[in-house]
Amino acid sequence: MKQACPHGNAPDASAPKPLGPVGRAVSTVLGALCVALATAGVYVPGLPTTIFLILAVALFGRGCPVLREKVLSWKIFQPFRPYLDRSKPMPVAARNSALALMWAAISISAATILISASIPDFVAAIIVVAGFFGTAAIFRAARPRETAPAMAPTRSPRAD
C-alpha cells in the first residue's frame, strides 16, 4: 500500500533524503509550478519545456517522491528513464551530441553578451561556469551507477 506524499518514503534508494514538512510542502508546490510552466512551454514559443520538467522531477524527489515517480512514468520520459535512474550508461553519441550542442549554445551566448554593451561581462563568465557544471552532470549521467562489488567467496581451510 502506498503512503501519502508528505509522510511517505522515497520509492527508491536514489531519491534524496526527504525534507521536513514545510520543506516538502514548498518543494511540492514549486514542482507543481514547474509542471505548469512546462505545460505552458509546449504552447508558448520561447518558453522552455524540458528544463521545467527536469526541475519538477528534482523538486518532487525532495518533496513528494510519489509525484516524482508519476512524472517519470509519463510517456515523454520513457526513452530516457534508464539514463535518469542511471541503470544504463548514456550512449557515447548522445553524450557527445549533448556536449557539442550545449557548448555551441554557451559560446554563442557568451560571445553575444561580450559584444553587447548593455550586459555586464560577468554574465558571460557565469554562463561559462554553469556550462562546466552541466558538463560534469552529463559525464555523471553518462556512466551507470556503481553497485557494491560482490563479495568474493571465502575458502574454508581444507581438512587434511
C-alpha positions as CSV (number, residue, x, y, z in Angstrom):
1,M,0.0,0.0,0.0
2,K,1.4,3.4,-1.0
3,Q,1.7,6.0,1.7
4,A,0.7,9.7,1.2
5,C,3.3,12.1,-0.2
6,P,4.1,14.2,2.9
7,H,4.8,11.1,5.1
8,G,5.9,8.6,2.5
9,N,9.4,7.3,2.0
10,A,11.2,7.6,-1.3
11,P,10.3,4.7,-3.6
12,D,13.9,4.1,-4.5
13,A,17.3,4.4,-2.8
14,S,18.5,7.0,-5.4
15,A,16.0,9.6,-4.2
16,P,17.3,12.3,-1.9
17,K,16.6,12.3,1.8
18,P,13.1,13.8,2.4
19,L,12.8,17.3,3.9
20,G,10.8,18.4,6.9
21,P,7.0,19.0,6.5
22,V,7.4,22.7,5.4
23,G,10.3,21.9,3.1
24,R,8.3,19.1,1.5
25,A,5.3,21.3,1.0
26,V,7.3,24.1,-0.6
27,S,9.2,21.7,-2.8
28,T,6.0,20.0,-3.9
29,V,4.3,23.4,-4.7
30,L,7.4,24.5,-6.7
31,G,7.4,21.2,-8.5
32,A,3.7,21.7,-9.5
33,L,4.5,25.2,-10.6
34,C,7.3,23.8,-12.8
35,V,5.0,21.3,-14.4
36,A,2.5,24.1,-15.1
37,L,5.3,26.2,-16.7
38,A,6.5,23.2,-18.8
39,T,2.9,22.6,-20.0
40,A,2.7,26.3,-21.0
41,G,6.0,25.9,-22.7
42,V,4.5,23.4,-25.1
43,Y,2.2,26.1,-26.4
44,V,4.1,29.4,-25.9
45,P,7.0,29.9,-28.3
46,G,10.3,30.8,-26.5
47,L,9.2,29.3,-23.1
48,P,11.3,26.2,-22.4
49,T,9.6,22.9,-21.5
50,T,12.4,20.4,-20.8
51,I,14.2,22.4,-18.0
52,F,10.9,22.9,-16.1
53,L,10.2,19.1,-16.3
54,I,13.7,18.4,-15.0
55,L,13.2,20.9,-12.2
56,A,9.8,19.4,-11.4
57,V,11.3,15.9,-11.1
58,A,14.1,17.2,-8.8
59,L,11.7,19.1,-6.6
60,F,9.2,16.3,-6.4
61,G,12.1,14.0,-5.5
62,R,12.6,16.2,-2.4
63,G,9.0,16.9,-1.6
64,C,6.8,14.1,-2.8
65,P,8.5,11.0,-4.3
66,V,5.2,9.6,-5.4
67,L,4.7,12.6,-7.7
68,R,8.3,12.2,-8.9
69,E,7.6,8.7,-10.0
70,K,4.3,9.8,-11.5
71,V,6.1,12.4,-13.7
72,L,8.9,10.0,-14.6
73,S,6.2,7.4,-15.7
74,W,4.9,9.8,-18.4
75,K,5.5,8.6,-21.9
76,I,7.8,11.5,-22.8
77,F,10.4,10.2,-20.2
78,Q,10.2,6.5,-21.1
79,P,13.1,6.5,-23.7
80,F,15.3,8.3,-21.2
81,R,14.3,6.5,-18.0
82,P,17.2,4.1,-17.9
83,Y,19.6,7.1,-18.1
84,L,17.7,9.1,-15.4
85,D,17.9,6.3,-12.9
86,R,21.5,5.5,-14.1
87,S,20.8,1.8,-14.6
88,K,22.2,2.1,-18.1
89,P,25.0,4.3,-19.4
90,M,24.3,7.2,-21.7
91,P,25.4,6.3,-25.3
92,V,28.6,7.9,-26.4
93,A,27.0,9.5,-29.4
94,A,24.2,11.0,-27.2
95,R,26.8,12.3,-24.7
96,N,28.9,13.9,-27.5
97,S,25.9,15.5,-29.1
98,A,24.7,16.9,-25.9
99,L,28.1,18.3,-25.1
100,A,28.6,19.8,-28.5
101,L,25.2,21.4,-28.7
102,M,25.5,22.7,-25.1
103,W,28.9,24.3,-25.7
104,A,27.8,25.7,-29.0
105,A,24.9,27.5,-27.3
106,I,27.2,28.6,-24.4
107,S,29.7,30.0,-26.9
108,I,27.1,31.9,-28.9
109,S,25.5,33.3,-25.7
110,A,28.8,34.3,-24.2
111,A,30.0,36.0,-27.4
112,T,26.7,37.8,-27.8
113,I,27.0,39.1,-24.3
114,L,30.6,40.2,-24.7
115,I,29.7,42.1,-27.9
116,S,26.7,43.7,-26.3
117,A,27.5,46.9,-24.4
118,S,24.3,46.7,-22.3
119,I,25.0,43.4,-20.5
120,P,27.9,43.2,-18.0
121,D,30.7,40.9,-19.0
122,F,30.5,38.8,-15.7
123,V,27.2,37.4,-17.0
124,A,29.2,35.6,-19.8
125,A,31.5,34.2,-17.1
126,I,28.5,32.9,-15.2
127,I,27.2,31.2,-18.3
128,V,30.6,29.5,-18.9
129,V,30.9,28.4,-15.3
130,A,27.3,26.9,-15.5
131,G,28.5,25.1,-18.6
132,F,31.2,23.4,-16.7
133,F,28.6,22.2,-14.1
134,G,26.4,21.0,-17.0
135,T,29.4,19.1,-18.5
136,A,30.0,17.4,-15.2
137,A,26.3,16.5,-14.9
138,I,26.4,15.0,-18.4
139,F,29.5,12.9,-17.7
140,R,27.9,11.8,-14.4
141,A,24.8,10.7,-16.3
142,A,26.9,9.0,-19.0
143,R,28.1,6.3,-16.7
144,P,25.9,3.7,-14.9
145,R,25.5,3.7,-11.1
146,E,28.2,1.7,-9.4
147,T,26.9,-1.1,-7.4
148,A,28.6,-2.7,-4.4
149,P,31.1,-5.3,-5.5
150,A,30.0,-8.9,-4.9
151,M,31.9,-10.5,-2.1
152,A,34.5,-13.0,-3.1
153,P,33.7,-16.5,-1.9
154,T,35.8,-17.4,1.1
155,R,37.7,-20.6,1.1
156,S,37.3,-22.8,4.0
157,P,40.5,-24.4,5.3
158,R,40.9,-27.9,4.0
159,A,40.8,-30.7,6.4
160,D,44.0,-32.6,5.7
